[in-house]
Structure formats: structure tokens, C-alpha cells
Amino acid sequence: MSKDPKDEPARELTGELFELSMALDLIGNASAGQIGINQTDLMCLNLLVRHGPMSPGQIAAALGLTTAAISAMASRLEAGGYAAREIDPKDRRRVLMHASPLGAERAFGLFDDFFLAATELFGSTSEDDLRRLADLLRRFRHLLTEHAQVIRDRPK
């Protein structure tokens, strides 16, 4: 690891992003527990709300899980009324999972106050700065995803 003083801001930012990850886990666990599902199920539901219907393979790839784990998750989310499986109308051999409107509202309504507070927090930041920050975070997320694959691919 570089000890060059000019690298300190980047190391500090990376540290803050890891702390942010832990805080996101805390709110995710609290929210999932409040509605009676686990955090991975909540992450799946978030994917479905944000990206629309997805196949079990797509969900597995996004969450780093097996399709068997996704099948069990789909059953839990269906039983709770959060999601449903349906035949893909474009390819009848394929199943898609989608969030139910009521389930999504129940799950993510818990975040309404948080989103209002975040909007207030970001209100004093310029639109250009917010776009640059969103781009930086997006690129950092891709870096994390790539590095997770590198770690998974290492021999044990």
C-alpha cells in the first residue's frame, strides 16, 4: 500500500465508503427484520423494484448467489406477498420474478423518512456535484463488483 501523502484523501474516501457499507447493512438488517424477511431477500426485492422483472439467473448473478438459493428466496418472497414468479411472455421456457406493488410499498415505505432527510442533506449541493458524486460512486461500485469476482476466482 502506498504511503505517499497525496494518496491520503483517496485512502480516507475508501475507508469512508467501507464505513458506509456497514451503515447500509445496519439499515438493511433493521428494515428486513421489521417486515419479516432477511436482508438478502430485501436486496433481491430492491433489484426487482429498480430494474423490473428478472430471471433467476440474472438475480443470482447480481447477488452472487446460486440459482438454487434464488429459488428458495423466490418462494419466501412469494409467500410474504412481496414478489411473484411468472412465465416470460417473450420466452415461455423462462421464468421471471417481479416485485408486487403492495410488497414493494410495504418494504420500501420504511425508507420514506430517510429519502426525505437525504434530499434535505443533498439540497445544498449543486446538481453538477451530485452528478459527479453519483458517477464516482457508480464507478466505485463496479470496481467492488470486479474485485469481488477476483477474490471468488482465487484458489482456496
C-alpha positions in Angstrom: 0.0 0.0 0.0 1.3 3.4 -1.0 2.4 5.7 1.9 2.6 8.8 -0.4 0.8 11.7 1.5 -1.0 12.7 -1.7 -2.8 9.3 -1.6 -4.3 10.0 1.8 -7.5 11.6 0.6 -8.2 8.6 -1.6 -7.5 6.2 1.3 -9.7 8.3 3.6 -12.6 8.2 1.0 -12.2 4.4 0.5 -12.3 4.0 4.3 -15.5 6.1 4.5 -17.1 4.0 1.7 -16.4 0.9 3.7 -17.9 2.5 6.8 -20.9 3.5 4.6 -21.2 -0.2 3.5 -21.5 -1.2 7.2 -24.1 1.5 7.8 -26.1 0.3 4.8 -26.0 -3.2 6.3 -27.4 -1.8 9.5 -30.4 -0.1 7.9 -30.9 -3.1 5.6 -31.0 -5.6 8.5 -33.3 -3.3 10.6 -35.7 -2.9 7.7 -35.7 -6.5 6.6 -36.3 -7.6 10.2 -39.2 -5.1 10.5 -41.0 -6.7 7.7 -40.1 -10.3 8.4 -37.6 -11.2 5.7 -33.8 -11.4 5.6 -31.5 -8.8 4.2 -30.7 -10.8 1.1 -34.4 -11.1 0.3 -34.7 -7.3 0.7 -31.7 -6.9 -1.7 -33.5 -9.1 -4.2 -36.7 -7.1 -3.8 -34.7 -3.9 -4.3 -33.3 -5.3 -7.6 -36.8 -6.1 -8.8 -38.2 -2.7 -7.9 -35.3 -0.8 -9.5 -34.8 -3.0 -12.6 -38.1 -4.7 -13.2 -38.7 -8.4 -13.8 -35.6 -10.5 -13.8 -34.8 -14.2 -14.4 -33.4 -16.3 -11.5 -30.1 -16.4 -13.4 -29.9 -12.6 -13.6 -30.8 -12.3 -9.9 -28.2 -14.9 -9.0 -25.5 -13.1 -10.9 -26.4 -9.7 -9.4 -26.4 -11.1 -5.8 -23.5 -13.6 -6.2 -25.8 -16.5 -5.3 -26.7 -19.8 -6.9 -30.0 -20.2 -8.8 -31.0 -22.8 -6.1 -30.7 -20.1 -3.5 -32.7 -17.8 -5.7 -35.5 -20.4 -5.9 -35.7 -20.6 -2.2 -35.7 -16.8 -1.9 -38.4 -16.5 -4.6 -40.6 -18.9 -2.5 -40.1 -16.8 0.6 -40.9 -13.5 -1.2 -44.0 -15.0 -2.8 -45.2 -16.4 0.5 -44.9 -13.0 2.0 -46.6 -11.3 -0.9 -43.5 -9.3 -1.9 -42.9 -10.8 -5.3 -44.3 -13.3 -7.8 -42.9 -15.6 -10.5 -44.4 -15.7 -14.0 -43.7 -17.2 -17.3 -41.7 -14.7 -19.5 -44.1 -13.6 -22.3 -41.2 -13.4 -24.8 -39.8 -16.8 -24.0 -42.3 -19.3 -22.5 -39.4 -21.6 -21.3 -38.2 -18.9 -18.9 -39.5 -17.7 -15.6 -39.3 -14.1 -14.5 -39.6 -12.8 -11.0 -41.2 -9.4 -10.3 -42.0 -7.3 -7.2 -45.6 -6.9 -6.2 -46.7 -3.3 -5.9 -48.0 -3.8 -2.4 -44.9 -5.7 -1.3 -42.6 -3.1 -2.7 -44.6 -0.3 -1.0 -44.6 -2.2 2.3 -40.8 -2.9 2.1 -39.6 0.5 0.8 -42.1 2.7 2.6 -39.8 2.2 5.6 -37.3 4.4 3.8 -39.6 7.4 3.1 -38.3 9.4 6.0 -34.7 8.5 5.1 -35.2 9.7 1.5 -36.7 13.0 2.7 -33.7 13.5 5.0 -31.2 12.6 2.3 -32.9 15.0 -0.1 -32.6 17.7 2.5 -29.0 16.8 3.2 -28.1 17.0 -0.5 -30.2 20.2 -1.1 -27.2 22.4 -0.5 -25.1 20.6 -3.1 -25.1 21.6 -6.7 -26.6 19.4 -9.3 -23.3 19.1 -11.1 -21.5 18.0 -7.9 -24.3 15.4 -7.2 -24.0 14.0 -10.7 -20.2 13.8 -10.3 -20.6 12.1 -6.9 -23.1 9.6 -8.3 -20.7 8.8 -11.2 -17.8 8.3 -8.8 -19.9 6.0 -6.6 -21.1 4.1 -9.7 -17.6 3.5 -10.8 -16.5 2.5 -7.3 -19.4 0.0 -7.1 -18.2 -1.5 -10.4 -14.7 -1.7 -9.0 -16.0 -3.5 -5.9 -18.0 -5.9 -8.1 -15.0 -6.7 -10.2 -12.7 -7.2 -7.2 -15.3 -9.5 -5.6 -15.1 -11.7 -8.7 -11.3 -11.7 -8.5 -11.5 -12.8 -4.8 -14.1 -15.5 -5.7 -11.9 -16.8 -8.5 -8.8 -17.2 -6.3 -7.9 -20.8 -5.4 -8.7 -21.5 -1.8 
